[in-house]
Amino acid sequence: MPAPTDQELSARWQGEPAPLLPLLHAFHDRDGYLSEAALGAVSAALAIPLAELYGTVTFYHHLTRTPGGRSLPRVCTGPVCALRGSGQLLAALPHAVPMPCAGRCDAPIPVLVEDQVRYNRDPMPVPSPLPPSNPGGIEECVFAAIRQPGRSTMEGYVRTGGYEGFLRATALSPGELLAELIESKLAGRGGAGFPTGLKWKAVAEAPGTPKAIVCNADEGEPGCFKDRAVLDYDPHAVIEGMLIAALATGAARGFIYLRYEYPETFSIVERAIAEAAPYLSQAGFALHLRRGAGAYICGEEGALLNSLEGKRPLPRNRPPFPVTHGFEDLPTAVNNVETLASVPQILKNGAAWYRNLGLNGQAGTKLISLSGDIQRPGNYEVPLGLSLNTLLHEWAGGPLPGRAIQALTMAGLSGGFLAGADLDTTLDEPGIRSKGSFLGAGGIVVFDDSRNMVEAAHTAMEFFAEESCGKCFPCRIGTQRLTERLSGQAGPRELQAWIGEVRDLGRTMKSLSACGLGMAAPHITESLLRYFPEQVARHVEKGMAR
């Protein structure tokens, strides 16, 4: 069958909502790169000035402008894969190029070749791991049925209780639905922690139509891979959550924005959306799947909305907020995968049931992605309020044989390090924030006592520097300067001056950065100085000796 022409590809996406990304991917897949002619065709079809289009295309990691670039193997260089030797693998694979964390920290080292994910030198693709069986025997919410055979299909989902929450929701008024969600105390599970029911209530009350529900499945935070597991093994739970959100808010359209590095997940979700057509039709809800192109900042909701709209994905100034001025400047609820997958269970079992899943007065559960120097890495659903040490040592088996846990990062990398006596805490925002960090999206990377923590901090800061969108100078310059100091390339040679400069950079970034990336990155250096002053001193002394 002959390849589609430029005109045929362009015509396919004209008139569709959020057309730029799928049209770019269509040309990219057909040709193996984005040629001058392809960009000209896209520019003409969507009436985007060519200069503006170039700025958008070159922002993304995975849209190559070099012939054959799409077929080059891309090796994950995220913090966990770096611990496992991704640098050596990158050097050993012919023509390989690095990519940031690919969301497979539970099975390092992923290599992305076109639309297949392989591991290390294995030529065959490997499916993503199922979440481990519930080691604590505690009642789950999101993972309650995810391990049931066939759960990812419509038949298996309905057989195991799927769409019962939606059917109950159809019998309730929007006000009753919102009251149920507010009573449950479900809060956003992507990191921000805003009450879900209140967000949906704001969208429902905001003027303007059509309203939208956007699923943020662009989990680019290193150490986080829970959303991939949910979408691979329970995609209908997310779709059902979006349908309930549509009933509660009056939204008529929705988008699942999926990160580029999950090609197999894209196919699974695409099939699930097709299977869910009767329910989508019943709700009068049009659901669209859009694939990102590789940019950590697209996990920030303003940047994600700009990306959907075909703009350069920079964070938006707030206010106004997406609940009133979101996709196409209309009311929009942006929710995380885990948040949406929790909603059907709440509708099935009731708000009080969900609240009571937590411990010590905390409401509900949290998915934790655990990786690094730990015996049983994977995704765990924990009741909020569970002891961190229970997760690390009882559920996940503790450190590797002969080693001890030296430190771990919280909120993927964004929460910085936690170490020493501060590991004696509970998995909830009040507990973690009392230690100077935060739970965030729930990624935890473990470092044992064989690791150099200055090197670990350098790897983390290098990631933030690479992923800074460049919109604001405190983040753009600050992440680069901190990376240089952690690598020993620059900075004062006297210890106290070095520490003073690093702290000053961090204060400036936290006070003046435009979004969470620049505000979070200094947690790395702040916690490094707090827990590992001796390692920092040796690092600076080594620089002085050169």
N, C-alpha and C positions, 0 to 999 in steps of 0.2 A: 504494500500500500504506500503510495507516495506521501512524503512529508507534507504537512499543510503549508500553504503559502503564507507570506506575511499578511496578506489581506484576510485570509481565512482565520488566522490566529487573532488578528485584531477584531474582526467582526464577532468572534465568539464571546469576547468580554465586554464589548461596547453595550452600554445600557445596564450592565450588572452593577450592584453596589460594591464599593471597594475594589475596583478592577485592576489597579496598577500591579500589585504583587503577583496575582495569578498570571497576568499577561507577561510580565518579566520572566516568570518561571517557565512559561510556555516556550518563549524564544530560547531561554537558557537551556532547557531540556532538549529542544530540537537541534540546536547548533553546537551545544557543548560550551558556549560562551555567549556574551552579549556583544554582537558586532556593531559597527557604526550604522549599518543598514537597519539592524533590528531596533536600535535606539531611535533612529529616525522614524521608523514605522510606529513605534509606541508613542513617540512625541506627537505625531500627526493624529493618531487614533484617539488619544485622550486629551488633546489640546494642552499638553504640558510643554512649556518652553524647554528646548533642548538643554540649555545650560542648567536649568533647575533639575531636569531629569538626571543629568550627569552627577550633580551634587547628591541626589538621593541614592543613585545606584552605587556610587563609590563609597557611600557610608557603610554599606553592608559587607560583612566578611565573605559571604559565599557566592556573591554574584561576580563572576570573573569576567574580565575584559580581554583575556588572553586565549587564543584558540587552543582548545583541548584542556583548558584549565579546570573544567568541571570534573574531568575524569582523574585528576591527580589525587592520590590518597591524602586525606587530611587526618593528622594524628592529634589526639587530645593532649594538650599540655597543661591541663588544670592541676590544682594542687595535689589531688590524690594520685593522679596519673604521674605527676612529677616524682612523687615518692616511689612509684613503681618503675621508674626508669624510662619515661616517655621521651626524654631527650635522646637517649641512646637509640630507641626505636626510630625516632624521627631521622636520625643520621643514617640509620641502616637501610631504610626503605628508599628505593630510587625515586627521585622526583617528589618525595613527600613534602607537604607543607603543614605548618602548625595550625591548630584551631584552638580557641578557648574551650573551657570545660564543656563537654558534650552531654552532661547529664547522665552519665553511666558510672558514677563513682563506686557503685556496688559491684562492678565487673570491669575493672581496668585491664587493658588500655584500649579504648575504642578507636577504630580507624574507619572513617567514613569514605567510602568509594562510590561515587555517584549517589545512588539511593539505597545503598546497602551498608549496614554497620557490621564490621568484623572486629575481631579482638586480637591484639598483638599481631602475630604473623599468620594466624589461622585464615585460610582463604574462604571459609564458609561463614555466612551470617549466623548469628546466635540470637535467639529471642531474649528479651529482657526478663530478668528473674521475677518470679512471683514474690509477693511479700512473704516472709517466713511465717510459719504457722504461729498463731497467737501464743507467745511463750508465757505470758502472765496469766492466761486464762481469764482475762478481764473482758467484759462485754465491749464489743466494738461497734462503731457506727459506719464509717466509710468502708472499712474492710470486712463488714459483717458477712457478706456473701461473695466477696471477690475471688475466693479460692474455689468456688463451685465450678464444676466442669461446664464449659460452654457459656459462661456468664457474659462473655463479650458479644454474643449473638442475641438477636431479638428473642429467639425461642428460649434460650437459656436464661435470659434476663427475666422474661415474664414467668418462666417456670419457678424462679427463685424469688418471686415477690416484686418484680420490677413493674413500674408504672402504677402500682397501687396508690402511691402517694399522690400522683397526678390525678388519678380518678377521684380520690377524696377531695383534692383541691378544686376540682370542677364543681363540686357541690357547695363550696364556700364562696362567700362574697370576697372581693379584693380586700375589704377592710378586715374580715375575719382571718384571711390568710396572713395579712401583715401582722395582726395581733398575735397569731400563733408563732411567727418567726421572732417577733420582739420578745415574747414570753420565753422562748427557748434560750435566749441570750447567745445565739450563734453570732460569732464575730468573724470578720474576714481572716482567712487562714493563709493569705499570701504574704503577710508581714505587717500590714497596717493595723489590723485588729479593730476596724470600725464595725459597729453593730450592723449586721446584715439587714435586719428588719427595718431599721431606721433609714438605711440607704435606699431600700426599695420604696419606703413610704415617701421619701423626698422625690424620687423619680415619678411615682404615681401622682403626686400633687403638683409637679412642675408643668407649666404650660408648654405646648408644642408637641407635634406629632410628625412622623412616626417615631415613637420611642424605641430604644434598642437595649438589648442585653448583650454584653460582651464577656466572653470567657477568656481570661488571661491565662493561656497555656504556654507562655513564653518563659518557662522557668530557667533563666540563664544563670542564677546564682550558683557558683561552685559549691558542691556538696549537697545540692538539692536535686532529687530525682523522683519524688513522690508523685508528681502530676503525671509523669510518664507511665508509672505503674497503674494508676487509676484509669487513664485513657486506653492503655493497652488491654487491660483485663476487665474493665467495667465502664466502657464509654457511654452506655445508655444511662448510667446514673447521672452523668454530667448533663446529658441531653434532657433527662427528666427534670433535673434541677433548673435548667434554663426554661423549660416549659412552665414550671410552677412560678418562676420569676416573671414570666410574661403574663400569666394570669393575675399576679399580684400588682403589677405595674401598668398593665395595658400596653406593653410593648408588642410591636407587630413584626419585628425583625431581630435577628441575633447573629453574632459572629463568634466562631471559635478561632482565636489567633494562636496557632501552634508554632513552636520554635522549629527552625529549619533542620536542626540536628536529629529530629525524630521522624525520619521518612517512613518507617514501618508503621508508626503510630498514625501518620496521616492517612494511610490506606485503611486502617482499622476504623478510624473515626468517620471517614468518608462513607464506608459501608454502613456503619451504624446510623448515620443521618438518613441514608436511603431507606433503611429498614424502618425508621421511625416516622416515615411519611404520614401514616394515618393519624398519629397523635399530633404531629405538627399541623396537619390540616384541621384537625378538630379544634386546636387552639388558635387557628388563624395566624400562625407564627412561621415566618420564613427564616430558616437557619442556614448560614453560609460558613464554609470552612476556608480559612485563609492561612497560608504558610508564610512564616517570616523568612528572613534571608540572612540572619546571623548578626544580632546586635543586642548586647546585654541590656542596653538602656531601654529597649522595647518592653522590658518587664515593668517599667514605670508607666502608669496608666496614661498620662498625657502623651508620652512618646509613642505608646502603642496606638492610641487613637490617631495621631498624626500619620503613623505608618499605614494604618488602614485607609486613611483618606488620600494616600499617595503623596504625602509630603515628606520632607526630610524628618526622620523620627527624633526630634528634639523635645525635651520636656516642655510642657505648657506652664505659663504663669498661672497661679491660682491665688484668689478666686478670679473668674468663676470656676466652679467645680463641675465634673462630668455629669453629676446628677441633674444639673440644669442646662449645661452647655457641653455636651459630650460629642458623640459621633455626629458629624455634620452640624455641630452647634445645637443639637437637640438633646433632650433628657436621655441619659444613658446610665445603666448600672454596669459597672465593670467589676466582675467577681473572679476569684481564683477557682481553679479546678476543684480543690478540696472543699471549698466553701459550697460550691454548687452540688457536689456529690453528697454532702451532708443533708441537704434539704429534703430529698425524698424520704429518707429515714425518719426525719423529724415529723413529716406529714403522716407517715405510717404509724409511728409509735407515740407521738405527742411531745409537746414542749417539755413537760415535766420529766419524761423519760430521758430526753437529751441532757437537760440540766444535771440530772442525777448521775450521769456517767462520769463526771469529774470528781475529784477528791478535794477535801479540805476547803469546801466552799467554791471551788472553781467549776465552771459549767462546761460540760462536753469533753471532747477528745481532741487530740492533735496528732497528725502524721509527722513522724520524725524520720528523716533520711540520715542514716548513720553509716559512716565510711572511714577510711584511713586505717590506722594501726589497731584494729579491733578484730576479734576472732570471727564474729558473725555479722558482717555488714548487711545492710538492707533497710527496708522501710518498715517501721513499727508504728502501730496506732496505740498511743498511750493515753490514759486518762489525764487531763490537765491536773497538775498537783502531784504527779508521781515523782518519786525521788530520782534524780539524775543517776545516782550510783546504782539504783536498782536496774535501770535500763542498761547501763554500761556493763555491769558485772554479772547480773543474774540473767537478764534477757539476752544480751549480746555476747556473753562469754568472757568478757574482760579483755585485757591486752593480749598480744601474741605471747607465746611461751617464752619465759625468761625475761620479759620486759615489764615495765611499769608505765602507766599513763603519765606523761609529762604535762600535756595541755590538750585543749581542744578548742576549735573555733565554734562560735554560736552564730545562728542566723546565716548559715553558709560561711561566708567570710565577713559579712557586714557587721556582726556583733563583736568582732575581735576575739582575742584569746580569753579562755577561762582556765585557771590552774590552781594548784595547791589546795588550801582549805576552802576556796570558793567553789570547788567541785561538789561540796556538800550543800546542795540546793535542790529545789524542786523545779519541775518542768512546767513553768507558767510564767507569764510576764512579771508579776510582782516578785517572784523568787529570783528570776534571772536578772531583772533590773536592779535588785538590791545588791547585786555583785558587780554592777557597772556595765552590764551587757544587756542583750535582749534576745528573746526566743525567735522573733521574726517568722520567716517561712519554715523554720524547723530543720534546717540542715546542720549536722554536727560532724566535723572532721576531727578525728583523734590522731594525736602525735605522741608516740612513745618516747622513752628516755634515750633513744639512739639518735634523735633528730636535733639538728641545729635550728633553734627557733628564730634566729635572725634570718637564716636562709628561708625558712617557712614564711616569715613576714615579708621578705623581699618578693617571693613568688606571688603572694597575695596582692601586694601593692603594685607589682608589675601588671597584674591582671586589671586592677582598677585604672591604672594609667592608660592601658591599651583600650579599655572600654569607655573611658570618659568621652562624652559626646562633643566636648569642646565649646559648649554654649557659654559657659561662665569661666572666667580666668582663675578663680580660686581652686576649682577642681582640676581644670586643664593643666595648670602650672603646678599646683600643689602635689598632685599624685605623681607627676614626673620628678619633682624635686625629692620627694620622700623615697621614690624608687632608687634614685641615684645615691642617696645617703645610705640606704639599706644594702646597696651593692658595693659600697666603698668607693664609688667613682668620684664623689664630691662631698663637700661639707667641711665643717671645722675639724681640726685635728686634735683639739683638746676636748676631753670628755664632757665637761659641764657645758661648754659652748655648743657642742653637738646636740646634747639633750635639749638645751634651751631653744635651738633653732627648730628642731623637730617638733617640739611642743608648740612653738609659735606658729609653724605651718599648719598644724592640726587645728589650733584655735581659729585661725583665719578661715580654713575650709569649713569647719562646722558652723561658723557664724554667717558665712556669706555665699555658700554654694547654692545653686539654683534647685537642686533636687537631692534625693537621698544618697546618690552615689558619693558625691563630694562630702556629704555630712557623715557618712558611715566609714569611709576609708581611714580616717584618723583613729578609729577604734583599734586598728591593727597596731599602730605604733604606740598609742597610749597604753594598751594592755601589755605590749612587749616590754616597755619601760617599767611597768608596774610589777610584772612577774619575773622578768629575766634580766635584772640589771647587770649581773655578772657577765652574761653572754653579750650584752650590749657593750660593756666595757672592753671585753676582749676584741670585739669587732672594731671598735674605734682605735684601740691600741695597734691592731694589725694594720689599719690604714695609716697610722702615724709612722709605722716602720717602713713604709714603702718610699 
